[in-house]
């Protein structure tokens, strides 16, 4: 009975969902209230933390880009350098998506002015590029201020006028240079789209202009009484016995069936054009590529004879080191050596990872110069930036870096250890040999640079013991013939852990104990002392930091 009631409640929730009204504190009775609710319901626009919507507030260019990305279901970012956005900006990803989608372009310098309030003609151009095909519209605009429309905006505005998406103000103006409000943006979109489809199957008559913005939508025995837009997010849209009374607007590749599919209007291809990076640095030998900002000069440092004019504006240099010793050089050691190579007071700016591999950026504010250090197995990439316009140049390079298999470097894989029986999962690089034969009985005979053993033992409930008491108990388990080098408490995942470092017969061994309820997890990581002292310890810590129990 309870299951039936729960099912009924879920069905009622789904049915009632279509009538949800967003109770903003300041939209009741507003002329755009209905369309504000429709777009809010579909997750295209949202209000503020205080419960208001502020329909009469103006909108920035970045805010409109965000709305259009949500409308189209955009996911792909472009890597082109944009001078006036930073990775720290909330709109950084949104602008890159908008550029890839093609509805925002920027000026001749590449700037997009994300924080500028957007004008009516700018907003119409963006929305037109996103959804409305251009054509030869036979109209004679009679607005008193039509001459104020910028030449670059006239085609878009004419398309909106012809389709009656805009009609102007009562005083016979269209006010192209006025800042557009949030309510006006919502109304423009609502005038173009009546139905928003994100998932599921349509098998009925659909009235109004419709956009498919989610994946794997199925149109089966359906008639669209209006235009149909397949947006970027509408991947894997399928059709069977479909009639479209209006136009079909395609913003992505779609498999159109040869039979049982009819478009009474026109089919418009509005797929975004490939927006190429201004230029690209690619090194196929050592497997790295990244975008180079417009106007930047890049020099590859191959040896000490390479001539470089370090006073050049927007200069980038690339140096790549590749040798066996780097397998056993830690990331921290590599950064340290590079930081003091030129005896300049470089200070850490940021650090992160590109896939599995770490990077760090150090800067020297005096001449707006930085270096980027990336450690990848036995390769290190060092990119210097001299006299650059701003730090956004560094941001863009980092976010556009691709590491791939190079012709001159060894191929290594990032593996995943996963044992459901032990409730254990982690990633590691393939020159670490992982052996869990203690629990599985399967011995791993692979010889890596480093060996990691996993032992999981059932124990008594030790929840009443303090971490210090557990340390005393566990230290007795260590090999009596080994020299205890170090011991410390640490956190693994969310659990307290105890780590010992021991030395025996030319090897260093890390022993990590984690007690979870009635299970004792013991991780043993070992290698020759020279390999462990730098890179080995760092590799072990990287494994431990991504463990999931």
Secondary structure, 3 states (H helix, E strand, C coil): CHHHHHHHHHHHHHHHHCCCCCCCCCCCCCCCHHHHHHHHHCCCCCCCCCCCCCCCCECEHHHHHHHHHHHHCCCCCCCCCCCCCCCCCCCHHHHHHHHHHCCCCCCCCCCCCCCCECEHHHHHHHHHHHHCCCCCCCCCCCCCCHHHCCHHHHHHHHHHHHCCCCCCCCCCCCCCCCECEHHHHHHHHHHHCCEEECCCEECCEEECCEEECCCCCEEEEEEEECCEEECCCCCCCEEEEEEECCCEEECCCCCCCCCCEEECCCEEECCCCCCCCCCEEEECCCCEEEECCCCCEEEEECCCCCCCCCCCCCEEEEEEEECHHHHHCCHHHHHHHHHCCCCCCCEEEEEEEECCEEEEEEEEHHHCEEEEEEEECCEEEEEEEECCCCCHHHHHHHHHCEECCCCCCCCCCEEEEEEHHHCEEEEEECCEEEECHHHHCCCCCCCCCEEEEEEEEECCCCCCCCHHHHHHHHHCCCCCCCEEEEEEEEEECCEEEEEEEEEECCEEEEEEEEEECCEEEEEEEEEEHHHHHHHHHHHHHHHHHCCEC
